[in-house]
Amino acid sequence: MPSVMIRRNSNGQLTLYVAKRDLEENIVSIEFDSPERWGGEVVLADGSAYHIDPIAPPHLPVTVRAKRAGGAD
């Protein structure tokens, strides 16, 4: 399960960065994005997906553990 960094880019869009794979991609959807819970399945612009255990909404940028959807790390 790699650590990923999530931040807002200069256009205000959420991005996900995986250092282990040198991958930075825009987030197109996030399963939970409410004042009570944030995370779940995160889908990227390239079609890949990661799962982040839901947490309280973080202050960005934030580094969290994520698992690739489909079982691969």
N, CA, C, O and CB atoms as a CASP TS submission, in Angstrom:
PFRMAT TS
TARGET T0000
AUTHOR 0000-0000-0000
METHOD Language model
MODEL 1
PARENT N/A
ATOM      1  N   MET     1       0.845  -1.168   0.000  1.00  0.00           N
ATOM      2  CA  MET     1       0.000   0.000   0.000  1.00  0.00           C
ATOM      3  C   MET     1       0.897   1.240   0.000  1.00  0.00           C
ATOM      4  O   MET     1       1.510   1.559   1.019  1.00  0.00           O
ATOM      5  CB  MET     1      -0.965  -0.007   1.221  1.00  0.00           C
ATOM      6  N   PRO     2       0.978   1.946  -1.140  1.00  0.00           N
ATOM      7  CA  PRO     2       1.856   3.116  -1.190  1.00  0.00           C
ATOM      8  C   PRO     2       1.256   4.330  -0.493  1.00  0.00           C
ATOM      9  O   PRO     2       0.041   4.438  -0.329  1.00  0.00           O
ATOM     10  CB  PRO     2       2.169   3.463  -2.624  1.00  0.00           C
ATOM     11  N   SER     3       2.127   5.229  -0.095  1.00  0.00           N
ATOM     12  CA  SER     3       1.680   6.529   0.402  1.00  0.00           C
ATOM     13  C   SER     3       1.478   7.420  -0.813  1.00  0.00           C
ATOM     14  O   SER     3       2.276   7.397  -1.749  1.00  0.00           O
ATOM     15  CB  SER     3       2.714   7.162   1.420  1.00  0.00           C
ATOM     16  N   VAL     4       0.419   8.194  -0.794  1.00  0.00           N
ATOM     17  CA  VAL     4       0.139   9.125  -1.883  1.00  0.00           C
ATOM     18  C   VAL     4      -0.056  10.514  -1.292  1.00  0.00           C
ATOM     19  O   VAL     4      -0.459  10.661  -0.138  1.00  0.00           O
ATOM     20  CB  VAL     4      -1.118   8.683  -2.701  1.00  0.00           C
ATOM     21  N   MET     5       0.235  11.528  -2.097  1.00  0.00           N
ATOM     22  CA  MET     5       0.008  12.897  -1.665  1.00  0.00           C
ATOM     23  C   MET     5      -1.147  13.448  -2.492  1.00  0.00           C
ATOM     24  O   MET     5      -1.173  13.306  -3.715  1.00  0.00           O
ATOM     25  CB  MET     5       1.301  13.776  -1.821  1.00  0.00           C
ATOM     26  N   ILE     6      -2.086  14.069  -1.823  1.00  0.00           N
ATOM     27  CA  ILE     6      -3.210  14.708  -2.495  1.00  0.00           C
ATOM     28  C   ILE     6      -3.126  16.192  -2.201  1.00  0.00           C
ATOM     29  O   ILE     6      -2.950  16.612  -1.057  1.00  0.00           O
ATOM     30  CB  ILE     6      -4.585  14.110  -2.032  1.00  0.00           C
ATOM     31  N   ARG     7      -3.255  16.975  -3.259  1.00  0.00           N
ATOM     32  CA  ARG     7      -3.172  18.442  -3.128  1.00  0.00           C
ATOM     33  C   ARG     7      -4.053  19.073  -4.190  1.00  0.00           C
ATOM     34  O   ARG     7      -4.599  18.379  -5.047  1.00  0.00           O
ATOM     35  CB  ARG     7      -1.693  18.950  -3.263  1.00  0.00           C
ATOM     36  N   ARG     8      -4.187  20.376  -4.131  1.00  0.00           N
ATOM     37  CA  ARG     8      -4.880  21.128  -5.176  1.00  0.00           C
ATOM     38  C   ARG     8      -3.823  21.766  -6.083  1.00  0.00           C
ATOM     39  O   ARG     8      -2.853  22.351  -5.602  1.00  0.00           O
ATOM     40  CB  ARG     8      -5.835  22.220  -4.559  1.00  0.00           C
ATOM     41  N   ASN     9      -4.021  21.646  -7.397  1.00  0.00           N
ATOM     42  CA  ASN     9      -3.082  22.266  -8.334  1.00  0.00           C
ATOM     43  C   ASN     9      -3.427  23.745  -8.505  1.00  0.00           C
ATOM     44  O   ASN     9      -4.332  24.254  -7.843  1.00  0.00           O
ATOM     45  CB  ASN     9      -3.107  21.536  -9.708  1.00  0.00           C
ATOM     46  N   SER    10      -2.713  24.425  -9.384  1.00  0.00           N
ATOM     47  CA  SER    10      -2.925  25.867  -9.569  1.00  0.00           C
ATOM     48  C   SER    10      -4.306  26.186 -10.134  1.00  0.00           C
ATOM     49  O   SER    10      -4.758  27.327 -10.033  1.00  0.00           O
ATOM     50  CB  SER    10      -1.857  26.435 -10.490  1.00  0.00           C
ATOM     51  N   ASN    11      -4.987  25.201 -10.730  1.00  0.00           N
ATOM     52  CA  ASN    11      -6.348  25.390 -11.243  1.00  0.00           C
ATOM     53  C   ASN    11      -7.410  25.049 -10.202  1.00  0.00           C
ATOM     54  O   ASN    11      -8.606  25.147 -10.477  1.00  0.00           O
ATOM     55  CB  ASN    11      -6.560  24.540 -12.486  1.00  0.00           C
ATOM     56  N   GLY    12      -6.974  24.648  -9.008  1.00  0.00           N
ATOM     57  CA  GLY    12      -7.907  24.302  -7.944  1.00  0.00           C
ATOM     58  C   GLY    12      -8.422  22.878  -7.999  1.00  0.00           C
ATOM     59  O   GLY    12      -9.284  22.502  -7.206  1.00  0.00           O
ATOM     60  N   GLN    13      -7.906  22.072  -8.929  1.00  0.00           N
ATOM     61  CA  GLN    13      -8.343  20.681  -9.056  1.00  0.00           C
ATOM     62  C   GLN    13      -7.490  19.778  -8.167  1.00  0.00           C
ATOM     63  O   GLN    13      -6.289  19.996  -8.011  1.00  0.00           O
ATOM     64  CB  GLN    13      -8.265  20.216 -10.531  1.00  0.00           C
ATOM     65  N   LEU    14      -8.136  18.750  -7.580  1.00  0.00           N
ATOM     66  CA  LEU    14      -7.406  17.791  -6.758  1.00  0.00           C
ATOM     67  C   LEU    14      -6.510  16.930  -7.637  1.00  0.00           C
ATOM     68  O   LEU    14      -6.917  16.487  -8.711  1.00  0.00           O
ATOM     69  CB  LEU    14      -8.379  16.910  -5.950  1.00  0.00           C
ATOM     70  N   THR    15      -5.281  16.696  -7.168  1.00  0.00           N
ATOM     71  CA  THR    15      -4.360  15.791  -7.853  1.00  0.00           C
ATOM     72  C   THR    15      -3.854  14.761  -6.859  1.00  0.00           C
ATOM     73  O   THR    15      -3.797  15.014  -5.656  1.00  0.00           O
ATOM     74  CB  THR    15      -3.176  16.569  -8.492  1.00  0.00           C
ATOM     75  N   LEU    16      -3.489  13.598  -7.376  1.00  0.00           N
ATOM     76  CA  LEU    16      -2.930  12.521  -6.559  1.00  0.00           C
ATOM     77  C   LEU    16      -1.545  12.224  -7.101  1.00  0.00           C
ATOM     78  O   LEU    16      -1.369  12.060  -8.309  1.00  0.00           O
ATOM     79  CB  LEU    16      -3.843  11.234  -6.576  1.00  0.00           C
ATOM     80  N   TYR    17      -0.550  12.154  -6.206  1.00  0.00           N
ATOM     81  CA  TYR    17       0.828  11.872  -6.602  1.00  0.00           C
ATOM     82  C   TYR    17       1.302  10.618  -5.884  1.00  0.00           C
ATOM     83  O   TYR    17       1.217  10.520  -4.660  1.00  0.00           O
ATOM     84  CB  TYR    17       1.761  13.076  -6.287  1.00  0.00           C
ATOM     85  N   VAL    18       1.809   9.650  -6.666  1.00  0.00           N
ATOM     86  CA  VAL    18       2.372   8.413  -6.126  1.00  0.00           C
ATOM     87  C   VAL    18       3.865   8.439  -6.427  1.00  0.00           C
ATOM     88  O   VAL    18       4.272   8.226  -7.569  1.00  0.00           O
ATOM     89  CB  VAL    18       1.676   7.127  -6.742  1.00  0.00           C
ATOM     90  N   ALA    19       4.680   8.697  -5.413  1.00  0.00           N
ATOM     91  CA  ALA    19       6.130   8.796  -5.615  1.00  0.00           C
ATOM     92  C   ALA    19       6.716   7.471  -6.089  1.00  0.00           C
ATOM     93  O   ALA    19       7.607   7.451  -6.938  1.00  0.00           O
ATOM     94  CB  ALA    19       6.819   9.236  -4.320  1.00  0.00           C
ATOM     95  N   LYS    20       6.222   6.377  -5.547  1.00  0.00           N
ATOM     96  CA  LYS    20       6.724   5.039  -5.887  1.00  0.00           C
ATOM     97  C   LYS    20       6.644   4.782  -7.390  1.00  0.00           C
ATOM     98  O   LYS    20       7.477   4.063  -7.941  1.00  0.00           O
ATOM     99  CB  LYS    20       5.932   3.963  -5.130  1.00  0.00           C
ATOM    100  N   ARG    21       5.653   5.362  -8.051  1.00  0.00           N
ATOM    101  CA  ARG    21       5.450   5.166  -9.497  1.00  0.00           C
ATOM    102  C   ARG    21       5.715   6.436 -10.301  1.00  0.00           C
ATOM    103  O   ARG    21       5.539   6.442 -11.519  1.00  0.00           O
ATOM    104  CB  ARG    21       4.030   4.685  -9.764  1.00  0.00           C
ATOM    105  N   ASP    22       6.135   7.510  -9.635  1.00  0.00           N
ATOM    106  CA  ASP    22       6.326   8.812 -10.264  1.00  0.00           C
ATOM    107  C   ASP    22       5.109   9.176 -11.121  1.00  0.00           C
ATOM    108  O   ASP    22       5.235   9.562 -12.283  1.00  0.00           O
ATOM    109  CB  ASP    22       7.609   8.813 -11.121  1.00  0.00           C
ATOM    110  N   LEU    23       3.929   9.040 -10.507  1.00  0.00           N
ATOM    111  CA  LEU    23       2.658   9.293 -11.176  1.00  0.00           C
ATOM    112  C   LEU    23       1.966  10.467 -10.514  1.00  0.00           C
ATOM    113  O   LEU    23       1.781  10.480  -9.298  1.00  0.00           O
ATOM    114  CB  LEU    23       1.754   8.042 -11.146  1.00  0.00           C
ATOM    115  N   GLU    24       1.585  11.450 -11.309  1.00  0.00           N
ATOM    116  CA  GLU    24       0.738  12.538 -10.811  1.00  0.00           C
ATOM    117  C   GLU    24      -0.407  12.680 -11.794  1.00  0.00           C
ATOM    118  O   GLU    24      -0.193  12.847 -12.995  1.00  0.00           O
ATOM    119  CB  GLU    24       1.540  13.897 -10.653  1.00  0.00           C
ATOM    120  N   GLU    25      -1.611  12.613 -11.283  1.00  0.00           N
ATOM    121  CA  GLU    25      -2.792  12.631 -12.143  1.00  0.00           C
ATOM    122  C   GLU    25      -3.919  13.377 -11.449  1.00  0.00           C
ATOM    123  O   GLU    25      -3.998  13.384 -10.221  1.00  0.00           O
ATOM    124  CB  GLU    25      -3.235  11.195 -12.504  1.00  0.00           C
ATOM    125  N   ASN    26      -4.783  13.998 -12.221  1.00  0.00           N
ATOM    126  CA  ASN    26      -5.944  14.687 -11.672  1.00  0.00           C
ATOM    127  C   ASN    26      -6.968  13.683 -11.171  1.00  0.00           C
ATOM    128  O   ASN    26      -7.152  12.616 -11.756  1.00  0.00           O
ATOM    129  CB  ASN    26      -6.571  15.609 -12.721  1.00  0.00           C
ATOM    130  N   ILE    27      -7.629  14.043 -10.080  1.00  0.00           N
ATOM    131  CA  ILE    27      -8.708  13.229  -9.530  1.00  0.00           C
ATOM    132  C   ILE    27     -10.007  13.675 -10.196  1.00  0.00           C
ATOM    133  O   ILE    27     -10.344  14.859 -10.187  1.00  0.00           O
ATOM    134  CB  ILE    27      -8.791  13.360  -7.960  1.00  0.00           C
ATOM    135  N   VAL    28     -10.738  12.709 -10.780  1.00  0.00           N
ATOM    136  CA  VAL    28     -12.007  13.061 -11.426  1.00  0.00           C
ATOM    137  C   VAL    28     -13.200  12.777 -10.523  1.00  0.00           C
ATOM    138  O   VAL    28     -14.255  13.390 -10.686  1.00  0.00           O
ATOM    139  CB  VAL    28     -12.161  12.297 -12.735  1.00  0.00           C
ATOM    140  N   SER    29     -13.047  11.852  -9.568  1.00  0.00           N
ATOM    141  CA  SER    29     -14.125  11.626  -8.598  1.00  0.00           C
ATOM    142  C   SER    29     -13.564  11.032  -7.320  1.00  0.00           C
ATOM    143  O   SER    29     -12.544  10.343  -7.315  1.00  0.00           O
ATOM    144  CB  SER    29     -15.207  10.700  -9.185  1.00  0.00           C
ATOM    145  N   ILE    30     -14.264  11.322  -6.245  1.00  0.00           N
ATOM    146  CA  ILE    30     -13.910  10.788  -4.931  1.00  0.00           C
ATOM    147  C   ILE    30     -15.218  10.332  -4.280  1.00  0.00           C
ATOM    148  O   ILE    30     -16.201  11.072  -4.255  1.00  0.00           O
ATOM    149  CB  ILE    30     -13.149  11.868  -4.035  1.00  0.00           C
ATOM    150  N   GLU    31     -15.216   9.123  -3.762  1.00  0.00           N
ATOM    151  CA  GLU    31     -16.451   8.506  -3.256  1.00  0.00           C
ATOM    152  C   GLU    31     -17.106   9.310  -2.135  1.00  0.00           C
ATOM    153  O   GLU    31     -18.308   9.573  -2.184  1.00  0.00           O
ATOM    154  CB  GLU    31     -16.159   7.108  -2.762  1.00  0.00           C
ATOM    155  N   PHE    32     -16.332   9.700  -1.131  1.00  0.00           N
ATOM    156  CA  PHE    32     -16.873  10.454   0.004  1.00  0.00           C
ATOM    157  C   PHE    32     -16.192  11.815   0.065  1.00  0.00           C
ATOM    158  O   PHE    32     -14.970  11.896   0.194  1.00  0.00           O
ATOM    159  CB  PHE    32     -16.675   9.676   1.343  1.00  0.00           C
ATOM    160  N   ASP    33     -16.969  12.871  -0.024  1.00  0.00           N
ATOM    161  CA  ASP    33     -16.431  14.228   0.060  1.00  0.00           C
ATOM    162  C   ASP    33     -17.469  15.109   0.754  1.00  0.00           C
ATOM    163  O   ASP    33     -18.088  15.978   0.140  1.00  0.00           O
ATOM    164  CB  ASP    33     -16.069  14.792  -1.363  1.00  0.00           C
ATOM    165  N   SER    34     -17.637  14.855   2.056  1.00  0.00           N
ATOM    166  CA  SER    34     -18.617  15.600   2.843  1.00  0.00           C
ATOM    167  C   SER    34     -17.929  16.146   4.092  1.00  0.00           C
ATOM    168  O   SER    34     -16.790  15.774   4.375  1.00  0.00           O
ATOM    169  CB  SER    34     -19.838  14.699   3.227  1.00  0.00           C
ATOM    170  N   PRO    35     -18.588  17.007   4.830  1.00  0.00           N
ATOM    171  CA  PRO    35     -17.987  17.544   6.054  1.00  0.00           C
ATOM    172  C   PRO    35     -17.705  16.468   7.111  1.00  0.00           C
ATOM    173  O   PRO    35     -16.901  16.686   8.017  1.00  0.00           O
ATOM    174  CB  PRO    35     -18.896  18.600   6.643  1.00  0.00           C
ATOM    175  N   GLU    36     -18.364  15.309   6.998  1.00  0.00           N
ATOM    176  CA  GLU    36     -18.176  14.243   7.988  1.00  0.00           C
ATOM    177  C   GLU    36     -17.151  13.193   7.565  1.00  0.00           C
ATOM    178  O   GLU    36     -16.462  12.621   8.411  1.00  0.00           O
ATOM    179  CB  GLU    36     -19.492  13.568   8.256  1.00  0.00           C
ATOM    180  N   ARG    37     -17.048  12.935   6.247  1.00  0.00           N
ATOM    181  CA  ARG    37     -16.213  11.819   5.786  1.00  0.00           C
ATOM    182  C   ARG    37     -15.615  12.146   4.429  1.00  0.00           C
ATOM    183  O   ARG    37     -16.277  12.725   3.568  1.00  0.00           O
ATOM    184  CB  ARG    37     -17.031  10.509   5.710  1.00  0.00           C
ATOM    185  N   TRP    38     -14.342  11.763   4.247  1.00  0.00           N
ATOM    186  CA  TRP    38     -13.616  12.037   3.018  1.00  0.00           C
ATOM    187  C   TRP    38     -12.775  10.817   2.664  1.00  0.00           C
ATOM    188  O   TRP    38     -12.117  10.252   3.539  1.00  0.00           O
ATOM    189  CB  TRP    38     -12.728  13.305   3.161  1.00  0.00           C
ATOM    190  N   GLY    39     -12.783  10.400   1.406  1.00  0.00           N
ATOM    191  CA  GLY    39     -11.966   9.273   0.958  1.00  0.00           C
ATOM    192  C   GLY    39     -12.795   8.264   0.189  1.00  0.00           C
ATOM    193  O   GLY    39     -13.701   8.632  -0.559  1.00  0.00           O
ATOM    194  N   GLY    40     -12.479   6.981   0.378  1.00  0.00           N
ATOM    195  CA  GLY    40     -13.143   5.927  -0.379  1.00  0.00           C
ATOM    196  C   GLY    40     -12.447   5.731  -1.714  1.00  0.00           C
ATOM    197  O   GLY    40     -11.236   5.922  -1.820  1.00  0.00           O
ATOM    198  N   GLU    41     -13.214   5.346  -2.745  1.00  0.00           N
ATOM    199  CA  GLU    41     -12.623   5.129  -4.058  1.00  0.00           C
ATOM    200  C   GLU    41     -12.348   6.460  -4.741  1.00  0.00           C
ATOM    201  O   GLU    41     -13.226   7.316  -4.848  1.00  0.00           O
ATOM    202  CB  GLU    41     -13.541   4.261  -4.927  1.00  0.00           C
ATOM    203  N   VAL    42     -11.114   6.615  -5.198  1.00  0.00           N
ATOM    204  CA  VAL    42     -10.674   7.820  -5.890  1.00  0.00           C
ATOM    205  C   VAL    42     -10.343   7.416  -7.324  1.00  0.00           C
ATOM    206  O   VAL    42      -9.485   6.561  -7.547  1.00  0.00           O
ATOM    207  CB  VAL    42      -9.433   8.488  -5.172  1.00  0.00           C
ATOM    208  N   VAL    43     -11.018   8.025  -8.294  1.00  0.00           N
ATOM    209  CA  VAL    43     -10.791   7.714  -9.707  1.00  0.00           C
ATOM    210  C   VAL    43      -9.973   8.841 -10.325  1.00  0.00           C
ATOM    211  O   VAL    43     -10.264  10.022 -10.137  1.00  0.00           O
ATOM    212  CB  VAL    43     -12.146   7.520 -10.472  1.00  0.00           C
ATOM    213  N   LEU    44      -8.931   8.442 -11.076  1.00  0.00           N
ATOM    214  CA  LEU    44      -8.033   9.407 -11.700  1.00  0.00           C
ATOM    215  C   LEU    44      -8.389   9.620 -13.165  1.00  0.00           C
ATOM    216  O   LEU    44      -9.111   8.817 -13.757  1.00  0.00           O
ATOM    217  CB  LEU    44      -6.583   8.944 -11.573  1.00  0.00           C
ATOM    218  N   ALA    45      -7.886  10.696 -13.745  1.00  0.00           N
ATOM    219  CA  ALA    45      -8.171  11.035 -15.140  1.00  0.00           C
ATOM    220  C   ALA    45      -7.706   9.952 -16.114  1.00  0.00           C
ATOM    221  O   ALA    45      -8.286   9.813 -17.191  1.00  0.00           O
ATOM    222  CB  ALA    45      -7.511  12.353 -15.495  1.00  0.00           C
ATOM    223  N   ASP    46      -6.679   9.187 -15.761  1.00  0.00           N
ATOM    224  CA  ASP    46      -6.194   8.129 -16.651  1.00  0.00           C
ATOM    225  C   ASP    46      -7.005   6.838 -16.529  1.00  0.00           C
ATOM    226  O   ASP    46      -6.691   5.842 -17.182  1.00  0.00           O
ATOM    227  CB  ASP    46      -4.735   7.839 -16.359  1.00  0.00           C
ATOM    228  N   GLY    47      -8.051   6.853 -15.691  1.00  0.00           N
ATOM    229  CA  GLY    47      -8.916   5.681 -15.536  1.00  0.00           C
ATOM    230  C   GLY    47      -8.548   4.773 -14.381  1.00  0.00           C
ATOM    231  O   GLY    47      -9.337   3.902 -14.015  1.00  0.00           O
ATOM    232  N   SER    48      -7.375   4.950 -13.798  1.00  0.00           N
ATOM    233  CA  SER    48      -6.990   4.118 -12.663  1.00  0.00           C
ATOM    234  C   SER    48      -7.742   4.561 -11.410  1.00  0.00           C
ATOM    235  O   SER    48      -8.251   5.680 -11.343  1.00  0.00           O
ATOM    236  CB  SER    48      -5.465   4.184 -12.431  1.00  0.00           C
ATOM    237  N   ALA    49      -7.803   3.678 -10.427  1.00  0.00           N
ATOM    238  CA  ALA    49      -8.542   3.982  -9.201  1.00  0.00           C
ATOM    239  C   ALA    49      -7.754   3.514  -7.990  1.00  0.00           C
ATOM    240  O   ALA    49      -7.038   2.514  -8.043  1.00  0.00           O
ATOM    241  CB  ALA    49      -9.937   3.323  -9.222  1.00  0.00           C
ATOM    242  N   TYR    50      -7.895   4.244  -6.910  1.00  0.00           N
ATOM    243  CA  TYR    50      -7.266   3.920  -5.632  1.00  0.00           C
ATOM    244  C   TYR    50      -8.332   3.962  -4.547  1.00  0.00           C
ATOM    245  O   TYR    50      -9.355   4.632  -4.690  1.00  0.00           O
ATOM    246  CB  TYR    50      -6.095   4.904  -5.307  1.00  0.00           C
ATOM    247  N   HIS    51      -8.081   3.242  -3.465  1.00  0.00           N
ATOM    248  CA  HIS    51      -8.977   3.281  -2.313  1.00  0.00           C
ATOM    249  C   HIS    51      -8.221   3.888  -1.145  1.00  0.00           C
ATOM    250  O   HIS    51      -7.121   3.457  -0.800  1.00  0.00           O
ATOM    251  CB  HIS    51      -9.513   1.856  -1.955  1.00  0.00           C
ATOM    252  N   ILE    52      -8.838   4.904  -0.544  1.00  0.00           N
ATOM    253  CA  ILE    52      -8.304   5.552   0.655  1.00  0.00           C
ATOM    254  C   ILE    52      -9.321   5.318   1.755  1.00  0.00           C
ATOM    255  O   ILE    52     -10.498   5.639   1.591  1.00  0.00           O
ATOM    256  CB  ILE    52      -8.029   7.099   0.429  1.00  0.00           C
ATOM    257  N   ASP    53      -8.879   4.761   2.880  1.00  0.00           N
ATOM    258  CA  ASP    53      -9.807   4.572   3.995  1.00  0.00           C
ATOM    259  C   ASP    53     -10.401   5.921   4.376  1.00  0.00           C
ATOM    260  O   ASP    53      -9.661   6.881   4.591  1.00  0.00           O
ATOM    261  CB  ASP    53      -9.094   3.915   5.219  1.00  0.00           C
ATOM    262  N   PRO    54     -11.726   6.008   4.461  1.00  0.00           N
ATOM    263  CA  PRO    54     -12.369   7.285   4.791  1.00  0.00           C
ATOM    264  C   PRO    54     -11.877   7.855   6.120  1.00  0.00           C
ATOM    265  O   PRO    54     -11.703   7.143   7.109  1.00  0.00           O
ATOM    266  CB  PRO    54     -13.881   7.109   4.839  1.00  0.00           C
ATOM    267  N   ILE    55     -11.661   9.171   6.098  1.00  0.00           N
ATOM    268  CA  ILE    55     -11.190   9.913   7.272  1.00  0.00           C
ATOM    269  C   ILE    55     -12.003  11.200   7.382  1.00  0.00           C
ATOM    270  O   ILE    55     -12.826  11.496   6.515  1.00  0.00           O
ATOM    271  CB  ILE    55      -9.650  10.224   7.175  1.00  0.00           C
ATOM    272  N   ALA    56     -11.773  11.953   8.437  1.00  0.00           N
ATOM    273  CA  ALA    56     -12.357  13.300   8.531  1.00  0.00           C
ATOM    274  C   ALA    56     -11.723  14.143   7.428  1.00  0.00           C
ATOM    275  O   ALA    56     -10.567  13.905   7.076  1.00  0.00           O
ATOM    276  CB  ALA    56     -12.121  13.949   9.965  1.00  0.00           C
ATOM    277  N   PRO    57     -12.433  15.112   6.877  1.00  0.00           N
ATOM    278  CA  PRO    57     -11.859  15.931   5.806  1.00  0.00           C
ATOM    279  C   PRO    57     -10.524  16.551   6.227  1.00  0.00           C
ATOM    280  O   PRO    57     -10.450  17.232   7.250  1.00  0.00           O
ATOM    281  CB  PRO    57     -12.842  17.035   5.398  1.00  0.00           C
ATOM    282  N   PRO    58      -9.467  16.314   5.437  1.00  0.00           N
ATOM    283  CA  PRO    58      -8.128  16.798   5.803  1.00  0.00           C
ATOM    284  C   PRO    58      -7.864  18.212   5.298  1.00  0.00           C
ATOM    285  O   PRO    58      -8.579  18.730   4.440  1.00  0.00           O
ATOM    286  CB  PRO    58      -7.065  15.857   5.255  1.00  0.00           C
ATOM    287  N   HIS    59      -6.821  18.818   5.852  1.00  0.00           N
ATOM    288  CA  HIS    59      -6.278  20.057   5.301  1.00  0.00           C
ATOM    289  C   HIS    59      -5.285  19.631   4.234  1.00  0.00           C
ATOM    290  O   HIS    59      -4.439  18.773   4.485  1.00  0.00           O
ATOM    291  CB  HIS    59      -5.598  20.972   6.418  1.00  0.00           C
ATOM    292  N   LEU    60      -5.375  20.216   3.049  1.00  0.00           N
ATOM    293  CA  LEU    60      -4.500  19.832   1.941  1.00  0.00           C
ATOM    294  C   LEU    60      -3.277  20.723   1.902  1.00  0.00           C
ATOM    295  O   LEU    60      -3.369  21.894   2.268  1.00  0.00           O
ATOM    296  CB  LEU    60      -5.247  19.902   0.604  1.00  0.00           C
ATOM    297  N   PRO    61      -2.128  20.209   1.469  1.00  0.00           N
ATOM    298  CA  PRO    61      -1.891  18.853   0.995  1.00  0.00           C
ATOM    299  C   PRO    61      -1.860  17.847   2.143  1.00  0.00           C
ATOM    300  O   PRO    61      -1.587  18.198   3.291  1.00  0.00           O
ATOM    301  CB  PRO    61      -0.589  18.794   0.219  1.00  0.00           C
ATOM    302  N   VAL    62      -2.147  16.583   1.805  1.00  0.00           N
ATOM    303  CA  VAL    62      -2.156  15.525   2.796  1.00  0.00           C
ATOM    304  C   VAL    62      -1.521  14.272   2.195  1.00  0.00           C
ATOM    305  O   VAL    62      -1.678  13.994   1.006  1.00  0.00           O
ATOM    306  CB  VAL    62      -3.601  15.239   3.286  1.00  0.00           C
ATOM    307  N   THR    63      -0.806  13.524   3.025  1.00  0.00           N
ATOM    308  CA  THR    63      -0.241  12.246   2.607  1.00  0.00           C
ATOM    309  C   THR    63      -1.000  11.151   3.334  1.00  0.00           C
ATOM    310  O   THR    63      -1.123  11.169   4.559  1.00  0.00           O
ATOM    311  CB  THR    63       1.299  12.167   2.902  1.00  0.00           C
ATOM    312  N   VAL    64      -1.511  10.189   2.559  1.00  0.00           N
ATOM    313  CA  VAL    64      -2.297   9.080   3.107  1.00  0.00           C
ATOM    314  C   VAL    64      -1.861   7.784   2.448  1.00  0.00           C
ATOM    315  O   VAL    64      -1.192   7.800   1.414  1.00  0.00           O
ATOM    316  CB  VAL    64      -3.820   9.313   2.899  1.00  0.00           C
ATOM    317  N   ARG    65      -2.239   6.665   3.045  1.00  0.00           N
ATOM    318  CA  ARG    65      -1.989   5.344   2.454  1.00  0.00           C
ATOM    319  C   ARG    65      -3.131   5.033   1.502  1.00  0.00           C
ATOM    320  O   ARG    65      -4.291   5.295   1.823  1.00  0.00           O
ATOM    321  CB  ARG    65      -1.854   4.230   3.558  1.00  0.00           C
ATOM    322  N   ALA    66      -2.825   4.485   0.349  1.00  0.00           N
ATOM    323  CA  ALA    66      -3.845   4.161  -0.645  1.00  0.00           C
ATOM    324  C   ALA    66      -3.563   2.787  -1.231  1.00  0.00           C
ATOM    325  O   ALA    66      -2.415   2.350  -1.315  1.00  0.00           O
ATOM    326  CB  ALA    66      -3.893   5.233  -1.763  1.00  0.00           C
ATOM    327  N   LYS    67      -4.610   2.132  -1.626  1.00  0.00           N
ATOM    328  CA  LYS    67      -4.510   0.808  -2.246  1.00  0.00           C
ATOM    329  C   LYS    67      -5.108   0.899  -3.639  1.00  0.00           C
ATOM    330  O   LYS    67      -6.195   1.450  -3.814  1.00  0.00           O
ATOM    331  CB  LYS    67      -5.237  -0.289  -1.389  1.00  0.00           C
ATOM    332  N   ARG    68      -4.415   0.366  -4.625  1.00  0.00           N
ATOM    333  CA  ARG    68      -4.966   0.384  -5.983  1.00  0.00           C
ATOM    334  C   ARG    68      -6.233  -0.443  -6.009  1.00  0.00           C
ATOM    335  O   ARG    68      -6.265  -1.550  -5.470  1.00  0.00           O
ATOM    336  CB  ARG    68      -3.938  -0.154  -7.020  1.00  0.00           C
ATOM    337  N   ALA    69      -7.265   0.073  -6.622  1.00  0.00           N
ATOM    338  CA  ALA    69      -8.517  -0.676  -6.763  1.00  0.00           C
ATOM    339  C   ALA    69      -8.221  -1.887  -7.650  1.00  0.00           C
ATOM    340  O   ALA    69      -7.519  -1.771  -8.655  1.00  0.00           O
ATOM    341  CB  ALA    69      -9.676   0.226  -7.376  1.00  0.00           C
ATOM    342  N   GLY    70      -8.744  -3.015  -7.283  1.00  0.00           N
ATOM    343  CA  GLY    70      -8.472  -4.242  -8.012  1.00  0.00           C
ATOM    344  C   GLY    70      -7.450  -5.112  -7.309  1.00  0.00           C
ATOM    345  O   GLY    70      -7.136  -6.202  -7.788  1.00  0.00           O
ATOM    346  N   GLY    71      -6.917  -4.648  -6.169  1.00  0.00           N
ATOM    347  CA  GLY    71      -6.051  -5.482  -5.343  1.00  0.00           C
ATOM    348  C   GLY    71      -4.570  -5.242  -5.468  1.00  0.00           C
ATOM    349  O   GLY    71      -3.833  -5.599  -4.548  1.00  0.00           O
ATOM    350  N   ALA    72      -4.075  -4.651  -6.566  1.00  0.00           N
ATOM    351  CA  ALA    72      -2.633  -4.414  -6.716  1.00  0.00           C
ATOM    352  C   ALA    72      -2.235  -3.164  -5.954  1.00  0.00           C
ATOM    353  O   ALA    72      -3.008  -2.210  -5.866  1.00  0.00           O
ATOM    354  CB  ALA    72      -2.243  -4.280  -8.210  1.00  0.00           C
ATOM    355  N   ASP    73      -1.010  -3.168  -5.394  1.00  0.00           N
ATOM    356  CA  ASP    73      -0.502  -1.967  -4.711  1.00  0.00           C
ATOM    357  C   ASP    73       0.126  -1.030  -5.696  1.00  0.00           C
ATOM    358  O   ASP    73       0.611   0.035  -5.313  1.00  0.00           O
ATOM    359  CB  ASP    73       0.510  -2.333  -3.629  1.00  0.00           C
TER
END
